[in-house]
Amino acid sequence: MDFSIASILLLDGLTNGAIYALLGLATVLVFAVTRVIFIPQGEFVAFGALTLAGLQQGQAPGTISFLLGLTLLVALLDLVAALRQGRRPGKAILTVLQQAAAPVAIGLLGLWAAPQHLSLLLQVLLTLAIVTAMGPLIYRLAYQSLADASVLVLLIVSVGVHFALTGLGLVFFGAEGSRNPSFWDASFTLGPLFISGQTLIILLASLALILLLWLFFERSLYGKALRATAVNRLGARLMGISSIAAGRLSFTMAAFIGALSGVLISPTTTIFYDSGFLIGLKGFVAAVFAGLASYPGAALGAVLVGLLESFSSFWASAFKEVIVFTSILPVLLWRSLRDPHVEES
């Protein structure tokens, strides 16, 4: 291996690591706030990429119908819950309609805009809106009623949600993969490196989102509320911070990050209905490197995963996935010896 090959592999590893960093941050965020090991994070990646592909073809993707269906189910659950609590029917219906207004508006906008062949930027924004709106709805349906359950129960639910979303992805998009057009067709040469415009967009967008997340958690009231919930759920409740609202917000952010990751990588690789699982799993490996607790640690772990994947694909391409996922074992062993836990707190 000479310097030119090493530099190419380094760039490829950093590009992949940028995406894994976003997914790792989303995994840490969801786990810290809700104690949910969110296995279906990768499905948001696939939904984002394939929803954009459907809009590119002038067709209404199945995710729009899925969003409207989720909204209807959540509205029915909220209405029944409100009536059981003794609220007046008129007020309960009005509250449910207010909560359902945003996702219904996004779904109807998507149905209208799909055959209009809008510009790529507008299609990307619409895709992000559609997939992001699914986050709090999935939390309401699958996790909210189990908020106080054990981590193991929540993990089992996550596995079930993953299989459900993967099956629905096959129904919505079929078994054939899709690839979207590049956002920037420019190319640059830096020594032995050939850097495409899409690669620059991936790196810059990832860095920008990481910076925005830092500002959100450090400067905004909602970010501080999420941090408080992550540190002490009971203490946050006593201080008036709703754990339900925190859970919905964390799932909303996770869905947005997943959708953005799918949109970013869709011009560089063909995405299938089940492609998100492996991508999300590598983000999970990065989060485990950080102990599912540290955002900087998750970002650093993601870069290490990207570099490990890139260089192992050169030396042993048939075993690159095995090498990446096996790397989690010494990390788990080291953490268990460094900070042993007997029981879940």
N, C-alpha and C positions, 0 to 999 in steps of 0.2 A: 504494500500500500504506500503510494507516494503522497506528497503534500496536496496535490490537486484533488485526488480521490478523497482524502481525509477532509478537506475543506467542503467538498460537495456533500459528504455524509453529515458533516457538522451542520451545514445549513438545513438539510432535510430534517435532521433531528431537532433543531431549534424550531422549525416550522411546525412539526407535529407536536412538539412539546408545548408550543403556545396554545394549541387547541386542548391538549390534555390538561393544561393549567386551568383553563376556564372551567372544564368539567370537574376537575379536582376541587376548585374553589366552590362550585355549586354543591358538590357532595359534602364538603365540610360544613357549608352553611346550613344545609337541610338537616344534617345530623346534629349539629350543635344546637339548633333551635328546637327540633322536634324529636330527636333521637331516632330518626328513621334513616336506615342505610338505604338510600334511594337507588335501588338497582335499575329502575326504568329511566334513569337520566339519559341514557343513550337513545331511547326511543324518541325523545324530543329532537335529538340530532337528525335522525332519519325523517321524522315528520317535517322538520323545517326544510330539509333539502328536497324532499319529494313533493311537498306542498308548493314550493317555488317552481319545481319542474312542471307540475300540473297547470299552474297559472301561465307558465311560458307556452304551453300548448293550447291555451285558450279554453281549458276545461276547469270546471269547478271541482277541486280535489275533495276526496272523501272526508278530509279533516274538517271541512266546513259543516257537513252534516253531523259529524261526530261532536263538534263543538255545540251545535244547537241541541243535540240529544242530551249531552251532559248538562247543559243549562236547564233543560226541562226536568231531568231527574233531580237535580239539586233544588230546583224551585219547588217540586212536589215534596221533597224531604223537609225543606225549610218551612213550608206551609203546614205540614202535619205537625212538626215540632212546635211551631208557634201556637197552633190550636190546642195542642196538649198542655201547653203552659198557661192556657186560659186567656190568651189575647183575643181581642175582638176580631171577628173574621174580616171585616173591612180593612182594619189597620194591618192585619197580618198579610192580606193579599197585596196591599199597597207596598209594604216593606219588601215582599218577595219580588214584586215587579220592578222595584227600584234596583234590587241587587242583580236581577237578570237583564237589565236594560243594556249594559255595556257589551256582554258577550253576544246577545241577540243582534245588537247593532253591528258588531264586527262580522258576524256570520252573514247577515243580509247584505252588508257591503261587499263581502267576498263573493256571494252569489251574483251580485250585479257586476262586479269588476272582472270576474274570471273571463268572460268572452270579449272584454273590451280591449284586450292586448295593450295594457298600460305599459309605461316605461319600466325598465328593469328595477330602478330605484323604488318606484311605487309598489311594484310586485314584492320586492324584498320587505318593505315596511308592512304591507298587508300580511305577508307570511309570518313575520314576527308577531304581529297583533293576534293572528289566529292561534298560533301555537302557544304564545304566552298566556292567553286567556284560558287555556286548558289547565294550567298549573293549579290555581286555587280550587277549580271544580274537582279535579282528581283528589286533591287533599280533602275536600268536603266529603266526597263519596267513600273514599277508602281509608282515610287515616283519622279524621277528626273525632269520630266516636271512639277511637282506640288510643287517644292521646296519652292516656295514663297506663297503657299496657307495657309489657316488658319489651326490651330491645329485640328479643328473639321473635316474639309475636309480630312486631312491626316488620322484621326482616322477612318473615314468612308471607306477610301481606304484600310486601314489595315484590317478592318473587312472583306471586300471583298476578299483581298488576303488570309486571313485565311481560308475562306470557299472554295476558289479555291484550295489551297494546301491540305486541308483536303479531298476534293473530289478526287484530283489526288492521294493522298495517298491510298485511297480505291481502286482506279484503279490499282496502282502499286503493292500493297502488299496484297490486299484482306482483308476480315474481320477477318481472324484468326490472333492471336497474335504470337509473337516469343520471345524466350529468348536465349541469347548467352551464350557460356561457360565462366566460370570464368577465369579471367586473372591470378589469383594466388590461388591455392587450399589450401594454408596453413591456419591454425587456431591457435589462441592463447587464453589462459585463464588468465584473470586478476580478481581475486576474483570471484564475481558472474557473471562477464561479459565473454561472449564467442565472441571473435572478429575474424571475418573472414579476410582472406587476401584481398578479394575484398573491404571490408569496409575500410581497411587501404589504399588501392589504391585510393579510392574515396576521402578520407580525404586529403591524401598527394598530389594528383593531383590537387585538388581544391585549396589548400594552395599555391602550386607551381604556378598555373596559376594566382592567385590573386597577388602574388609577381611579376610575370613577367609583369602583367598589370601595376602595380605601377612603375616598372622600365621603362616600355615603355612610360608612360605619363610623368615621371620625367626626364628621361635621353635622350630620342631619339628626333630627330627633328620632325618626323611624329607625335609622341605623343604630343609634344608641339603645333604643328599645329592644332591637333584635340581639344586640350584644348582651344586654341585661338578661334576656330570656335564656340565652345560651349559657351564661354563667350560673344563674340560679333561677329555675323556673318558678319555684314557690315564692321566692323573694320578689320576682318580677310581678307575679299576680298580686301580692300584697301591696305593691306600689302602684297598682291600677293598670298594669300592662296586660292586655288580653293575650293569653297564650294561643287562642284560636286565631286572632288577627295576625299574630306573629308567624304562626304556621302557614297561613294562607299567603302572607307576604313572602316568606322564604320559598314556597313552592312556585310563586309567580316569578321570582327572580331566577330560580333554577330552570323553569321552562323557557324564560327569555334567553338565558345563557346557552341552553341546549339548542334552541332554534337558531340563534346567531352562529353557533359553532357549525351546525349543519349547513347553513347558507354559505359560510365562508369556505368550507372544504368541498362543497358540491361542484365547483368548477375544476377541481384538481383530481377528483377520483369519482368513480361510478358508485352511487349509493343505492343499495337495495333496501327492501323493507326491514330486513334484520341486520343491516350493517351497523346500526347504532350500538348494538350490544357490546361488541368488542371494543369500539371506540370509548364508550362509557366505562367499560371495565378497566381500561388503561387509566382513565381519569380517576377511578376508584383506587387503583394501585398507588397513584400519586398521592391521593388523600391519606391512604394508610401509611405511607412514608412519613406523613406529618402527624400521625396518631389521630386522625379525624378531628383535629383540634386547632391546628395552626394554618392560617392562610398563607403566610410566606413559605412555610414548610411545604404546603401542598404545591405551590408554584415551583419551588425548587425541585421537589420530587417529580413533577411533571416534565421538567426539562431533562432530568436524569432518565426518565422513562423514554422520552423521545430520542435521546442520544443512544441509549441502550438498544432500542428498537432499530435505529438507523444503522449502527455499526454491526449489530448481530445479523442484519439482513445481508450485509456484505460478506461476513465470514461464514455464516451458517443460516442461509435464508429459509431453509426448511424448518428450522427450529427457533425462529425469531420470537414467535408468540410464546413458546415454552420458556425461552430465556427470560422474556419480560415478566411473565407471571410467576416464574420461580423466584425471581428476585425479591418477591414479597416475603418469602420464608425467613431469610436471615433478619429482615427488619422486624418481623413479628417476634422472632426468638429474642432479639436484642431488647425489644420493648418489654417483653414479658419478664425478662431477667432484671431489667432496670427498674421497672415499676410494676411489680406483681399485684394482681387484684384477685381476691377470693370471691367476692360477691359484688353484684351490680348495686351501686348506690341508689 
